[in-house]
Amino acid sequence: MPVDHRRSNFVEMVSSVRGSLPDLERAVFFGTDEWETLCAGSGSLDAVRARMAELDFDDPINIQYTSGTTGFPKGATLTHHNVLNNAYFAAGLLRYSEADRVCIPVPLYHCFGMVMGNLGSTTHGSCMVYPADTFEPEATLEACASERCTSLYGVPTMFIAELGHPRFAEFDLGSLRTGIMAGSPCPVEVMKRVSSEMGIEEMGIAFGMTETSPVSTQVRIDDTLEHRCGTVGQVMPHTEIKIVDPGSGRTVPRGEPGEFLARGYLVMRGYWNDPERTAEAIDSARWMHTGDLATMDSDGYVRVVGRIKDMIIRGGENVYPREIEEFLYTHPDVADVQVIGVPDERYGEELMAWVVLRPGSSVDSEGLREFCRDRIAHYKIPRYVKFVDEYPMTVTGKVQKFKMREAAVEELGLSQAAAVITA
């Protein structure tokens, strides 16, 4: 694609909504053949200004559907105030300026691309580079090299695909300094490889959800490697967070796991035309209950340990898939891994690992289990191991564990165990 540094009427539209943001006038865009058509059909600026005079910054601007990782997408209703401020603060923590060129291979109809990509770049005058119509690892690497991108976005599976591409070593990625890995739990070993093999020394993690516009915590670019790789950072500006006991709702002591809650400008108005599910997610004090299990240390750094719904209970022991996934990532033959719980008549649930191997690897299921023995607790060793080339994914690159469980029940003949009714 040719580079076309054209200014957009969108800059004036954003400025009218937010007020005064620095460097808006320097926003630039990566053009396509359709860009001229888009601009030509944008209509009169007078009409745009007249329409915007009727709006308030707390008015809804977007009904953003969640990714469907649990099987039930919901329409999060987001306002101008939600998305524009979140974009501005997230990009500010990356220290964007007009000198930055941001590679955005994530979908533009999702908060990652729309808010953190488009609006984040726009609010700081940075160039946006779109590698392809849909994610392609080679196109992303080519765009980063040829356009001398300084920042790269992606979910973990995208970075894994880029690192594993057979032509990876051919691309000069020396211009990359920062970026964000987000959208699903970010494996520590993958973050380390991004830093060492891609040379992105200021790569960070952003954590949140569509309902929080989307970022509630973020790693700072001057954090230590340990904090950048092992945590999801600290609270965003003008945001409150806390970790609570899911049963009592009381705030837990530092270091203890509980449900992650967020409050502030970033919390959505609610689910579109669904007051019942809105009330389940946002309590009377406007705290957003995320369903994520996390800990917070004495310095305010947050670590995500899993999802409440993903937690596996095996014979009375609570097992968090994230912990086992992080361990299996340290095996030299494992490129990617997802751990799920499957029904078991004796223990209630058993552990199953879906594993993507690195090219040329030959380890088998027993080899992986042997790798685990005497290094993690016996009840955390996966009983079942399935080798796959890919996972069932949403269109935004998130793994759908509920589909993996459904497939496992059928493949392993566990329908009888799945039918057992528990209290």
FIVEX-88218 format. One record per residue: residue number from 1; residue in one letter; x, z, y of N, C-alpha, C in turn. Coordinates in steps of 0.1 Angstrom, whole numbers. Layout:
PATOR,num,residu,n_px,n_pz,n_py,ca_px,ca_pz,ca_py,c_px,c_pz,c_py
PATOR,NUM,A,X,Z,Y,X,Z,Y,X,Z,Y
...
***
This chain:
PATOR,num,residu,n_px,n_pz,n_py,ca_px,ca_pz,ca_py,c_px,c_pz,c_py
PATOR,1,M,8,0,-12,0,0,0,9,0,13
PATOR,2,P,5,-7,23,12,-7,35,10,5,43
PATOR,3,V,20,10,51,18,21,60,12,17,73
PATOR,4,D,1,23,77,-5,19,90,-8,32,97
PATOR,5,H,0,35,107,-1,47,115,-11,44,126
PATOR,6,R,-24,46,123,-35,44,132,-41,57,136
PATOR,7,R,-46,58,148,-53,70,152,-68,68,148
PATOR,8,S,-75,79,146,-88,78,141,-98,86,151
PATOR,9,N,-110,80,151,-121,87,159,-123,101,153
PATOR,10,F,-119,103,140,-121,116,134,-113,127,141
PATOR,11,V,-102,124,148,-94,133,155,-103,139,166
PATOR,12,E,-110,131,173,-119,136,184,-130,144,178
PATOR,13,M,-136,140,167,-147,147,161,-142,161,157
PATOR,14,V,-131,162,150,-126,175,146,-123,184,158
PATOR,15,S,-117,178,169,-114,186,181,-127,191,187
PATOR,16,S,-138,183,187,-150,188,193,-156,200,185
PATOR,17,V,-154,200,172,-160,210,163,-152,223,165
PATOR,18,R,-139,222,165,-130,234,164,-127,240,178
PATOR,19,G,-126,231,188,-122,236,201,-108,230,204
PATOR,20,S,-98,238,204,-84,233,207,-75,237,196
PATOR,21,L,-70,227,188,-61,229,178,-48,222,182
PATOR,22,P,-36,228,180,-24,221,184,-21,209,176
PATOR,23,D,-16,199,182,-11,187,176,-21,177,170
PATOR,24,L,-34,180,173,-44,171,168,-42,157,173
PATOR,25,E,-37,155,185,-36,142,190,-25,134,183
PATOR,26,R,-17,140,175,-6,134,168,-10,131,153
PATOR,27,A,-22,133,150,-26,130,136,-25,115,132
PATOR,28,V,-19,112,121,-17,99,116,-22,97,102
PATOR,29,F,-25,85,98,-31,83,85,-24,71,78
PATOR,30,F,-24,73,65,-19,62,56,-30,52,54
PATOR,31,G,-29,39,59,-40,30,59,-41,22,46
PATOR,32,T,-53,17,44,-56,7,33,-64,-4,39
PATOR,33,D,-66,-14,31,-74,-26,36,-88,-22,41
PATOR,34,E,-93,-11,36,-106,-7,40,-106,1,52
PATOR,35,W,-95,5,57,-94,14,69,-100,8,81
PATOR,36,E,-96,-5,83,-102,-12,95,-117,-13,95
PATOR,37,T,-122,-15,83,-137,-16,81,-143,-3,84
PATOR,38,L,-137,8,79,-142,22,82,-143,24,97
PATOR,39,C,-132,21,104,-131,24,118,-142,15,126
PATOR,40,A,-143,2,121,-152,-7,128,-167,-2,126
PATOR,41,G,-169,4,115,-183,8,113,-186,22,118
PATOR,42,S,-177,29,125,-179,43,129,-189,44,140
PATOR,43,G,-192,34,147,-202,35,158,-197,39,171
PATOR,44,S,-205,41,180,-201,45,194,-197,59,194
PATOR,45,L,-186,62,201,-181,76,203,-191,84,211
PATOR,46,D,-198,77,220,-208,84,228,-219,90,219
PATOR,47,A,-223,82,209,-233,86,200,-228,98,191
PATOR,48,V,-215,97,188,-209,108,180,-209,121,189
PATOR,49,R,-205,120,201,-204,132,210,-218,137,212
PATOR,50,A,-228,129,214,-241,134,216,-246,141,204
PATOR,51,R,-243,136,192,-247,143,179,-240,157,178
PATOR,52,M,-227,157,182,-220,169,180,-224,180,190
PATOR,53,A,-229,176,201,-234,185,211,-246,193,206
PATOR,54,E,-252,188,196,-264,195,190,-260,205,179
PATOR,55,L,-247,205,175,-242,212,164,-236,226,168
PATOR,56,D,-236,235,158,-229,248,160,-218,249,149
PATOR,57,F,-207,256,152,-196,256,142,-200,263,129
PATOR,58,D,-211,271,129,-216,277,117,-226,269,110
PATOR,59,D,-229,257,115,-238,248,107,-231,243,95
PATOR,60,P,-239,241,84,-233,234,72,-228,220,75
PATOR,61,I,-217,217,69,-211,204,71,-209,197,57
PATOR,62,N,-210,205,46,-207,199,33,-213,207,22
PATOR,63,I,-219,200,13,-224,207,1,-214,203,-10
PATOR,64,Q,-205,212,-13,-193,209,-22,-196,214,-36
PATOR,65,Y,-198,205,-46,-201,210,-59,-188,215,-66
PATOR,66,T,-190,226,-73,-179,232,-80,-175,223,-92
PATOR,67,S,-164,226,-98,-158,216,-107,-164,216,-121
PATOR,68,G,-172,226,-124,-179,225,-137,-170,230,-149
PATOR,69,T,-160,239,-146,-152,243,-157,-160,252,-167
PATOR,70,T,-171,258,-162,-179,266,-171,-191,258,-176
PATOR,71,G,-193,245,-171,-204,237,-176,-215,236,-166
PATOR,72,F,-215,244,-156,-227,245,-147,-222,244,-132
PATOR,73,P,-220,231,-127,-216,229,-113,-227,235,-104
PATOR,74,K,-222,240,-93,-232,246,-83,-228,240,-69
PATOR,75,G,-238,239,-60,-235,233,-47,-232,243,-37
PATOR,76,A,-219,246,-34,-214,255,-24,-216,249,-11
PATOR,77,T,-224,256,-2,-227,251,11,-217,256,21
PATOR,78,L,-208,247,26,-197,251,35,-200,246,49
PATOR,79,T,-195,254,59,-197,251,73,-184,245,79
PATOR,80,H,-186,240,92,-174,236,100,-164,248,100
PATOR,81,H,-169,260,103,-161,271,105,-153,274,92
PATOR,82,N,-160,273,80,-153,275,68,-141,266,66
PATOR,83,V,-144,253,66,-134,244,61,-123,241,71
PATOR,84,L,-126,240,84,-116,236,93,-106,247,96
PATOR,85,N,-111,260,97,-102,271,98,-93,273,86
PATOR,86,N,-99,272,74,-91,273,62,-80,263,61
PATOR,87,A,-83,251,64,-74,240,64,-62,243,74
PATOR,88,Y,-66,247,86,-56,250,97,-46,261,92
PATOR,89,F,-51,272,87,-43,283,83,-34,279,71
PATOR,90,A,-40,272,61,-32,268,49,-20,259,53
PATOR,91,A,-23,249,61,-13,240,65,-2,247,74
PATOR,92,G,-7,257,82,2,264,91,12,272,83
PATOR,93,L,8,278,72,17,286,63,27,277,57
PATOR,94,L,24,264,56,34,254,51,43,249,62
PATOR,95,R,40,253,74,47,249,86,47,234,88
PATOR,96,Y,35,228,87,34,214,89,36,211,104
PATOR,97,S,40,198,106,41,193,120,40,178,118
PATOR,98,E,42,171,130,40,156,130,52,150,122
PATOR,99,A,62,157,118,73,152,110,70,152,95
PATOR,100,D,59,158,91,56,159,77,47,147,72
PATOR,101,R,50,144,59,42,133,53,37,139,39
PATOR,102,V,24,140,38,18,148,27,12,139,17
PATOR,103,C,18,139,5,13,131,-7,1,138,-13
PATOR,104,I,-11,131,-13,-23,138,-17,-29,130,-29
PATOR,105,P,-25,133,-41,-30,126,-53,-43,133,-59
PATOR,106,V,-47,144,-52,-59,151,-57,-72,144,-51
PATOR,107,P,-84,145,-57,-96,139,-52,-100,143,-38
PATOR,108,L,-104,133,-30,-108,136,-16,-122,142,-16
PATOR,109,Y,-130,141,-26,-143,147,-26,-143,162,-31
PATOR,110,H,-131,167,-33,-130,181,-37,-123,189,-26
PATOR,111,C,-124,202,-26,-118,210,-15,-103,208,-14
PATOR,112,F,-96,206,-25,-82,205,-25,-78,193,-16
PATOR,113,G,-84,181,-19,-81,169,-11,-87,169,3
PATOR,114,M,-100,173,3,-107,172,16,-103,182,26
PATOR,115,V,-101,195,22,-98,206,31,-83,207,33
PATOR,116,M,-76,210,22,-62,212,24,-54,199,26
PATOR,117,G,-59,188,21,-52,175,23,-55,169,36
PATOR,118,N,-68,164,37,-72,157,49,-72,166,62
PATOR,119,L,-79,177,62,-81,185,74,-68,193,76
PATOR,120,G,-61,197,66,-48,205,68,-38,196,75
PATOR,121,S,-37,183,71,-28,174,77,-32,171,92
PATOR,122,T,-45,168,93,-50,164,106,-48,175,117
PATOR,123,T,-50,188,113,-49,198,123,-35,201,127
PATOR,124,H,-25,195,120,-11,197,124,-4,184,127
PATOR,125,G,-12,173,128,-6,160,131,3,154,121
PATOR,126,S,0,157,108,9,152,97,3,139,91
PATOR,127,C,12,131,86,8,119,79,2,122,65
PATOR,128,M,-8,115,62,-14,116,48,-11,104,40
PATOR,129,V,-6,106,28,-3,95,19,-11,96,6
PATOR,130,Y,-19,85,3,-27,85,-9,-21,75,-19
PATOR,131,P,-16,80,-30,-8,72,-39,-17,61,-46
PATOR,132,A,-29,65,-50,-37,56,-58,-52,60,-57
PATOR,133,D,-61,52,-62,-75,55,-62,-78,67,-70
PATOR,134,T,-72,69,-81,-73,81,-90,-59,85,-93
PATOR,135,F,-57,97,-99,-44,102,-102,-36,94,-112
PATOR,136,E,-24,90,-108,-15,83,-117,-1,89,-115
PATOR,137,P,5,95,-125,18,101,-122,28,92,-117
PATOR,138,E,29,80,-122,39,70,-117,37,66,-103
PATOR,139,A,24,64,-99,21,60,-86,24,72,-76
PATOR,140,T,22,84,-81,25,96,-72,40,97,-70
PATOR,141,L,48,96,-80,62,96,-79,67,85,-70
PATOR,142,E,62,73,-72,66,61,-64,62,64,-49
PATOR,143,A,51,69,-46,47,72,-32,56,82,-26
PATOR,144,C,59,93,-33,68,103,-28,81,98,-24
PATOR,145,A,86,89,-33,100,83,-31,100,73,-20
PATOR,146,S,91,63,-20,91,52,-11,86,56,3
PATOR,147,E,77,65,4,72,70,17,79,82,22
PATOR,148,R,89,87,15,97,98,19,88,110,22
PATOR,149,C,79,113,13,70,124,15,78,138,16
PATOR,150,T,73,147,24,79,160,25,71,171,18
PATOR,151,S,58,167,14,50,177,7,42,170,-4
PATOR,152,L,39,177,-15,32,172,-26,22,182,-31
PATOR,153,Y,10,177,-33,-1,185,-38,-4,182,-53
PATOR,154,G,-11,191,-60,-15,188,-73,-19,200,-81
PATOR,155,V,-27,198,-91,-31,209,-100,-19,209,-111
PATOR,156,P,-18,220,-119,-7,221,-128,-5,209,-137
PATOR,157,T,-17,204,-143,-16,193,-152,-10,180,-146
PATOR,158,M,-12,178,-133,-6,167,-126,9,168,-125
PATOR,159,F,14,180,-121,29,182,-121,35,181,-135
PATOR,160,I,28,186,-145,33,185,-159,34,170,-162
PATOR,161,A,24,162,-158,25,147,-161,36,141,-154
PATOR,162,E,38,145,-141,49,138,-134,63,142,-139
PATOR,163,L,65,155,-143,77,159,-149,80,153,-162
PATOR,164,G,69,150,-169,71,144,-183,71,129,-183
PATOR,165,H,70,122,-171,69,108,-171,83,102,-175
PATOR,166,P,83,92,-183,96,86,-188,105,81,-177
PATOR,167,R,99,77,-166,107,72,-155,110,82,-144
PATOR,168,F,107,95,-147,109,106,-137,122,106,-130
PATOR,169,A,133,104,-138,146,105,-132,150,94,-123
PATOR,170,E,142,83,-123,145,71,-115,141,73,-100
PATOR,171,F,132,83,-97,127,84,-84,134,94,-76
PATOR,172,D,137,90,-63,144,99,-54,134,108,-47
PATOR,173,L,134,120,-51,124,130,-45,131,139,-35
PATOR,174,G,142,135,-30,150,144,-21,143,148,-8
PATOR,175,S,133,140,-4,127,143,9,116,154,8
PATOR,176,L,112,157,-5,102,168,-7,108,182,-4
PATOR,177,R,101,189,5,105,203,8,95,213,4
PATOR,178,T,82,209,4,71,219,1,60,213,-6
PATOR,179,G,49,220,-7,37,215,-14,29,227,-19
PATOR,180,I,18,223,-26,9,233,-31,5,230,-45
PATOR,181,M,6,239,-55,1,238,-68,-11,247,-68
PATOR,182,A,-23,242,-71,-35,250,-71,-46,244,-80
PATOR,183,G,-58,250,-79,-69,244,-87,-72,250,-100
PATOR,184,S,-61,256,-106,-62,263,-119,-50,271,-120
PATOR,185,P,-50,281,-130,-38,289,-131,-25,282,-133
PATOR,186,C,-15,286,-125,-2,278,-124,8,285,-133
PATOR,187,P,12,279,-143,22,285,-152,35,287,-145
PATOR,188,V,41,299,-148,54,302,-142,65,292,-145
PATOR,189,E,66,288,-158,76,279,-162,75,266,-156
PATOR,190,V,62,261,-153,60,248,-146,65,249,-132
PATOR,191,M,62,261,-125,66,263,-112,81,262,-111
PATOR,192,K,88,269,-121,103,269,-121,108,255,-122
PATOR,193,R,102,246,-131,106,233,-133,104,224,-120
PATOR,194,V,93,227,-113,91,219,-101,102,223,-91
PATOR,195,S,106,235,-90,116,239,-81,130,233,-85
PATOR,196,S,133,234,-98,147,230,-102,148,215,-105
PATOR,197,E,138,209,-110,139,195,-114,134,185,-103
PATOR,198,M,123,190,-96,118,181,-85,125,185,-72
PATOR,199,G,132,196,-71,139,200,-59,130,205,-48
PATOR,200,I,118,209,-51,109,214,-41,110,229,-39
PATOR,201,E,120,233,-31,124,247,-30,113,255,-23
PATOR,202,E,104,249,-15,94,257,-8,80,254,-14
PATOR,203,M,80,250,-27,67,248,-34,60,262,-35
PATOR,204,G,47,262,-32,40,274,-33,27,273,-41
PATOR,205,I,20,284,-43,7,284,-49,-4,289,-39
PATOR,206,A,-15,282,-40,-27,286,-32,-37,290,-42
PATOR,207,F,-45,301,-39,-55,306,-49,-68,308,-42
PATOR,208,G,-79,304,-48,-92,306,-43,-102,298,-51
PATOR,209,M,-113,294,-45,-123,287,-52,-131,279,-41
PATOR,210,T,-139,269,-46,-147,261,-37,-155,270,-28
PATOR,211,E,-161,281,-33,-169,290,-25,-162,297,-14
PATOR,212,T,-149,297,-14,-141,303,-3,-133,292,4
PATOR,213,S,-137,280,4,-134,270,14,-120,263,13
PATOR,214,P,-111,264,4,-111,271,-8,-101,283,-9
PATOR,215,V,-92,285,1,-80,293,-2,-82,307,4
PATOR,216,S,-79,317,-5,-80,331,0,-67,338,-1
PATOR,217,T,-57,334,-9,-44,339,-9,-34,327,-10
PATOR,218,Q,-22,328,-5,-12,317,-5,2,323,-5
PATOR,219,V,11,317,-12,25,320,-12,31,315,1
PATOR,220,R,39,322,8,46,318,20,59,311,16
PATOR,221,I,63,301,23,74,292,19,87,300,19
PATOR,222,D,88,311,26,101,319,26,100,331,17
PATOR,223,D,90,331,8,89,341,-3,101,339,-13
PATOR,224,T,104,349,-20,114,348,-30,109,339,-41
PATOR,225,L,118,334,-50,114,325,-61,105,333,-70
PATOR,226,E,108,346,-72,99,354,-81,85,354,-76
PATOR,227,H,84,357,-63,70,357,-57,63,343,-57
PATOR,228,R,71,333,-54,65,319,-54,61,315,-68
PATOR,229,C,69,319,-78,66,314,-92,57,324,-100
PATOR,230,G,57,337,-96,50,347,-104,38,353,-98
PATOR,231,T,34,349,-86,22,354,-79,15,343,-72
PATOR,232,V,3,346,-67,-5,336,-59,-4,340,-45
PATOR,233,G,6,348,-41,9,351,-27,1,363,-22
PATOR,234,Q,-1,363,-9,-7,373,-1,-20,368,5
PATOR,235,V,-28,377,11,-40,373,17,-38,363,29
PATOR,236,M,-48,354,31,-47,345,42,-51,352,55
PATOR,237,P,-47,346,66,-50,352,79,-65,353,81
PATOR,238,H,-70,363,87,-84,366,90,-93,366,78
PATOR,239,T,-87,372,67,-94,373,54,-92,387,49
PATOR,240,E,-102,392,42,-101,404,34,-101,402,19
PATOR,241,I,-94,409,12,-94,408,-3,-94,422,-9
PATOR,242,K,-99,424,-21,-98,436,-28,-99,434,-43
PATOR,243,I,-94,443,-51,-95,442,-65,-104,454,-70
PATOR,244,V,-115,451,-77,-124,461,-81,-127,462,-96
PATOR,245,D,-131,473,-100,-136,475,-114,-149,467,-116
PATOR,246,P,-149,457,-125,-161,449,-126,-174,457,-129
PATOR,247,G,-172,468,-136,-184,476,-139,-189,485,-128
PATOR,248,S,-180,493,-122,-185,502,-111,-184,496,-97
PATOR,249,G,-176,486,-95,-175,480,-82,-165,488,-73
PATOR,250,R,-159,498,-78,-149,506,-71,-135,499,-70
PATOR,251,T,-129,500,-59,-115,494,-58,-106,502,-67
PATOR,252,V,-98,494,-75,-88,499,-84,-75,502,-78
PATOR,253,P,-67,511,-83,-54,514,-78,-45,501,-79
PATOR,254,R,-35,501,-70,-25,490,-70,-19,488,-84
PATOR,255,G,-18,476,-89,-12,473,-101,-21,473,-113
PATOR,256,E,-34,478,-111,-44,477,-122,-52,465,-121
PATOR,257,P,-56,459,-132,-64,447,-132,-79,450,-128
PATOR,258,G,-85,440,-122,-99,441,-118,-104,428,-113
PATOR,259,E,-116,427,-108,-121,415,-103,-117,412,-89
PATOR,260,F,-113,400,-86,-108,397,-72,-120,393,-64
PATOR,261,L,-121,400,-52,-132,397,-42,-126,393,-29
PATOR,262,A,-133,384,-22,-128,380,-9,-139,380,1
PATOR,263,R,-136,383,14,-146,384,25,-140,378,38
PATOR,264,G,-149,372,46,-144,367,59,-150,354,62
PATOR,265,Y,-145,347,72,-150,334,77,-151,324,66
PATOR,266,L,-142,325,55,-140,315,45,-152,315,35
PATOR,267,V,-160,325,34,-170,326,24,-182,317,27
PATOR,268,M,-186,309,17,-197,299,19,-209,305,24
PATOR,269,R,-218,297,29,-232,301,33,-240,306,20
PATOR,270,G,-238,299,9,-245,302,-3,-246,289,-11
PATOR,271,Y,-252,290,-23,-254,279,-32,-266,272,-27
PATOR,272,W,-266,259,-26,-276,251,-20,-289,253,-28
PATOR,273,N,-300,257,-21,-313,259,-26,-313,268,-39
PATOR,274,D,-304,278,-39,-303,286,-51,-300,301,-47
PATOR,275,P,-310,307,-41,-308,321,-36,-305,331,-47
PATOR,276,E,-310,329,-59,-307,338,-70,-293,338,-74
PATOR,277,R,-287,326,-76,-273,326,-79,-264,329,-68
PATOR,278,T,-269,327,-56,-261,331,-44,-260,347,-44
PATOR,279,A,-271,353,-47,-271,368,-47,-262,374,-58
PATOR,280,E,-261,366,-69,-252,371,-79,-237,370,-75
PATOR,281,A,-234,360,-66,-220,358,-63,-216,366,-50
PATOR,282,I,-225,367,-40,-222,373,-28,-230,386,-26
PATOR,283,D,-223,397,-25,-231,410,-24,-236,412,-10
PATOR,284,S,-243,424,-8,-249,427,4,-239,429,16
PATOR,285,A,-226,432,12,-216,433,22,-208,420,25
PATOR,286,R,-213,409,19,-207,396,21,-194,395,13
PATOR,287,W,-191,403,3,-180,401,-6,-183,390,-16
PATOR,288,M,-174,380,-17,-176,370,-27,-169,374,-40
PATOR,289,H,-178,375,-51,-173,380,-64,-168,367,-71
PATOR,290,T,-155,366,-74,-149,354,-79,-150,352,-94
PATOR,291,G,-151,363,-101,-150,362,-116,-136,361,-121
PATOR,292,D,-126,362,-112,-112,361,-115,-107,375,-117
PATOR,293,L,-98,378,-127,-92,390,-130,-78,390,-124
PATOR,294,A,-74,400,-116,-62,400,-109,-56,414,-107
PATOR,295,T,-44,414,-103,-38,427,-99,-31,425,-85
PATOR,296,M,-30,436,-77,-23,435,-64,-12,446,-64
PATOR,297,D,0,442,-60,11,452,-60,12,459,-46
PATOR,298,S,21,467,-45,22,476,-33,25,467,-20
PATOR,299,D,30,455,-22,33,447,-10,22,437,-8
PATOR,300,G,11,438,-15,0,429,-13,0,416,-20
PATOR,301,Y,10,414,-29,11,401,-37,1,402,-49
PATOR,302,V,-6,391,-51,-17,391,-61,-12,383,-73
PATOR,303,R,-15,388,-85,-12,381,-97,-26,379,-104
PATOR,304,V,-28,367,-108,-41,364,-116,-38,365,-131
PATOR,305,V,-46,373,-137,-44,376,-152,-54,369,-160
PATOR,306,G,-64,363,-154,-74,356,-162,-87,355,-156
PATOR,307,R,-97,350,-163,-111,350,-159,-119,360,-167
PATOR,308,I,-128,366,-161,-137,376,-168,-143,369,-180
PATOR,309,K,-148,357,-178,-155,350,-189,-145,344,-199
PATOR,310,D,-132,343,-196,-123,338,-205,-116,349,-214
PATOR,311,M,-118,361,-210,-112,372,-217,-117,372,-231
PATOR,312,I,-107,374,-241,-110,374,-255,-110,388,-260
PATOR,313,I,-120,392,-268,-121,405,-273,-119,404,-288
PATOR,314,R,-107,407,-293,-104,406,-307,-103,419,-314
PATOR,315,G,-113,423,-322,-112,435,-329,-112,447,-320
PATOR,316,G,-118,446,-308,-118,457,-299,-106,457,-289
PATOR,317,E,-97,447,-290,-86,446,-281,-89,435,-271
PATOR,318,N,-87,438,-258,-89,428,-247,-77,420,-246
PATOR,319,V,-78,407,-247,-67,398,-247,-69,388,-236
PATOR,320,Y,-59,386,-227,-61,376,-216,-53,364,-219
PATOR,321,P,-60,352,-221,-53,340,-224,-41,336,-216
PATOR,322,R,-42,340,-203,-31,336,-194,-18,342,-198
PATOR,323,E,-18,354,-203,-6,361,-208,1,353,-219
PATOR,324,I,-8,349,-229,-2,342,-241,2,328,-237
PATOR,325,E,-5,322,-228,-1,308,-223,13,309,-217
PATOR,326,E,15,319,-208,28,320,-201,39,322,-211
PATOR,327,F,36,330,-222,46,332,-232,49,319,-240
PATOR,328,L,39,312,-244,41,299,-251,48,289,-243
PATOR,329,Y,46,289,-230,53,279,-221,69,281,-222
PATOR,330,T,73,293,-227,88,295,-228,94,288,-240
PATOR,331,H,85,283,-249,90,276,-261,95,262,-256
PATOR,332,P,107,258,-260,113,246,-255,106,233,-258
PATOR,333,D,97,233,-269,90,221,-273,76,220,-266
PATOR,334,V,72,231,-259,58,231,-254,58,226,-240
PATOR,335,A,50,215,-238,48,209,-224,36,216,-217
PATOR,336,D,26,218,-225,14,224,-219,6,232,-230
PATOR,337,V,-1,242,-226,-8,250,-236,-20,257,-230
PATOR,338,Q,-31,257,-237,-43,264,-233,-48,273,-245
PATOR,339,V,-51,285,-242,-55,294,-252,-70,298,-250
PATOR,340,I,-78,298,-261,-92,301,-260,-95,311,-271
PATOR,341,G,-107,317,-270,-113,325,-281,-123,317,-289
PATOR,342,V,-122,318,-302,-132,312,-311,-139,323,-319
PATOR,343,P,-151,320,-324,-159,330,-331,-152,334,-344
PATOR,344,D,-153,347,-348,-148,352,-360,-157,363,-365
PATOR,345,E,-161,362,-378,-170,372,-383,-164,386,-385
PATOR,346,R,-151,387,-387,-145,400,-389,-141,406,-376
PATOR,347,Y,-134,398,-367,-129,404,-355,-137,401,-343
PATOR,348,G,-148,394,-344,-156,390,-333,-151,377,-326
PATOR,349,E,-138,377,-323,-131,365,-318,-117,364,-323
PATOR,350,E,-112,352,-325,-98,350,-328,-92,340,-318
PATOR,351,L,-79,340,-318,-72,332,-308,-69,318,-313
PATOR,352,M,-70,308,-304,-67,295,-308,-59,289,-296
PATOR,353,A,-48,282,-299,-40,276,-289,-40,261,-291
PATOR,354,W,-44,254,-280,-43,239,-279,-30,236,-272
PATOR,355,V,-21,228,-279,-7,226,-274,-4,211,-272
PATOR,356,V,2,208,-261,7,195,-258,22,196,-260
PATOR,357,L,29,189,-269,43,190,-271,50,180,-262
PATOR,358,R,63,183,-260,72,174,-252,75,162,-261
PATOR,359,P,78,151,-256,82,139,-264,93,142,-273
PATOR,360,G,92,138,-286,103,140,-295,103,153,-302
PATOR,361,S,94,162,-299,93,175,-305,86,175,-319
PATOR,362,S,90,184,-328,85,183,-341,80,197,-346
PATOR,363,V,79,207,-337,75,220,-341,61,220,-347
PATOR,364,D,58,228,-357,45,228,-363,38,242,-359
PATOR,365,S,26,244,-364,18,256,-360,25,268,-365
PATOR,366,E,31,268,-377,37,280,-383,50,283,-374
PATOR,367,G,57,272,-370,69,274,-361,65,281,-348
PATOR,368,L,54,277,-343,49,284,-330,46,299,-333
PATOR,369,R,39,301,-344,36,315,-347,48,323,-350
PATOR,370,E,58,317,-357,71,324,-359,78,328,-346
PATOR,371,F,77,318,-336,82,321,-323,76,333,-316
PATOR,372,C,64,336,-320,57,347,-314,60,361,-320
PATOR,373,R,63,360,-333,64,373,-341,75,382,-335
PATOR,374,D,72,394,-334,81,404,-329,84,403,-314
PATOR,375,R,77,393,-308,80,392,-293,67,394,-285
PATOR,376,I,56,393,-291,43,397,-285,35,404,-296
PATOR,377,A,25,412,-291,17,420,-301,11,411,-311
PATOR,378,H,10,416,-323,5,408,-335,-9,402,-332
PATOR,379,Y,-18,410,-325,-31,405,-323,-32,395,-312
PATOR,380,K,-21,392,-305,-20,382,-295,-15,368,-301
PATOR,381,I,-11,368,-313,-5,356,-319,-17,347,-323
PATOR,382,P,-18,335,-319,-29,326,-322,-30,324,-337
PATOR,383,R,-42,326,-342,-45,323,-356,-46,308,-358
PATOR,384,Y,-51,301,-349,-53,286,-350,-45,279,-339
PATOR,385,V,-38,268,-343,-31,260,-334,-35,246,-335
PATOR,386,K,-38,239,-325,-42,225,-325,-33,217,-315
PATOR,387,F,-27,207,-320,-18,198,-312,-26,187,-307
PATOR,388,V,-26,185,-294,-34,174,-287,-25,167,-277
PATOR,389,D,-30,155,-273,-23,148,-262,-29,151,-248
PATOR,390,E,-41,156,-248,-48,159,-236,-59,169,-238
PATOR,391,Y,-65,175,-227,-76,184,-228,-88,178,-222
PATOR,392,P,-100,183,-226,-112,179,-218,-111,185,-204
PATOR,393,M,-112,176,-195,-110,179,-181,-121,176,-172
PATOR,394,T,-122,183,-161,-131,178,-150,-125,167,-143
PATOR,395,V,-132,160,-134,-127,149,-127,-116,154,-117
PATOR,396,T,-116,167,-114,-106,172,-104,-94,178,-111
PATOR,397,G,-93,176,-124,-81,179,-132,-81,194,-137
PATOR,398,K,-92,200,-138,-93,213,-143,-97,213,-158
PATOR,399,V,-91,222,-166,-94,222,-180,-108,229,-183
PATOR,400,Q,-115,223,-191,-129,228,-195,-128,235,-208
PATOR,401,K,-125,248,-207,-123,256,-219,-136,257,-228
PATOR,402,F,-148,257,-221,-160,258,-229,-162,246,-238
PATOR,403,K,-157,234,-234,-157,222,-243,-147,223,-254
PATOR,404,M,-136,230,-251,-126,232,-262,-132,241,-272
PATOR,405,R,-139,251,-268,-145,261,-277,-156,254,-286
PATOR,406,E,-164,246,-279,-174,239,-287,-168,230,-297
PATOR,407,A,-158,223,-294,-151,214,-303,-145,222,-315
PATOR,408,A,-139,233,-311,-132,241,-322,-142,247,-332
PATOR,409,V,-154,251,-327,-164,256,-336,-168,246,-346
PATOR,410,E,-169,234,-342,-173,223,-351,-162,219,-360
PATOR,411,E,-150,218,-355,-139,213,-363,-134,224,-373
PATOR,412,L,-135,236,-370,-131,247,-379,-142,253,-387
PATOR,413,G,-154,247,-386,-165,252,-394,-169,266,-391
PATOR,414,L,-170,270,-378,-172,283,-374,-187,285,-368
PATOR,415,S,-196,277,-372,-209,278,-367,-216,290,-371
PATOR,416,Q,-213,295,-383,-219,307,-388,-215,319,-380
PATOR,417,A,-202,320,-378,-196,331,-370,-201,330,-356
PATOR,418,A,-203,318,-350,-208,316,-337,-222,321,-335
PATOR,419,A,-230,320,-347,-244,324,-346,-246,339,-347
PATOR,420,V,-236,347,-349,-237,361,-351,-241,367,-337
PATOR,421,I,-252,375,-337,-257,381,-325,-250,394,-323
PATOR,422,T,-245,397,-311,-238,409,-308,-246,416,-297
PATOR,423,A,-244,429,-296,-250,437,-285,-244,435,-272
***
